[in-house]
């Protein structure tokens, strides 16, 4: 059982890195400032 849990935890590392990479690429590709897009009209100039 510990071997199974250990394998799953080790497999989680590259999966999490892949998710972080994909999210970072999407944030970089989208135009504009992500903070301004999330806040909407709440910010003043």
C-alpha positions in Angstrom: 0.0 0.0 0.0 2.8 2.4 0.8 4.5 1.6 -2.5 1.3 2.5 -4.3 0.9 5.8 -2.5 4.6 6.6 -3.1 4.2 6.0 -6.9 1.1 8.2 -7.0 2.8 11.0 -5.2 5.8 10.8 -7.5 3.5 10.8 -10.5 1.7 13.9 -9.2 4.9 16.0 -9.5 5.2 16.1 -13.3 1.4 16.4 -13.7 1.4 19.5 -11.4 4.4 21.0 -13.3 2.5 20.4 -16.6 -0.6 22.1 -15.3 1.5 25.1 -14.1 3.2 25.3 -17.5 -0.1 25.2 -19.5 -1.7 27.9 -17.2 1.4 30.1 -17.5 1.4 29.8 -21.3 -2.3 30.8 -21.5 -1.7 33.8 -19.2 1.2 34.8 -21.4 -0.7 34.4 -24.7 -3.8 36.3 -23.7 -3.6 40.0 -24.4 -4.0 42.6 -21.7 -3.2 42.8 -18.0 -4.6 39.7 -16.2 -5.2 41.7 -13.0 -7.1 44.4 -14.8 -9.2 41.7 -16.6 -10.0 40.0 -13.3 -10.9 43.2 -11.5 -13.2 44.6 -14.2 -14.4 48.1 -13.5 -13.4 48.1 -9.9 -10.1 49.9 -10.5 -9.8 53.6 -11.1 -7.4 55.1 -13.5 
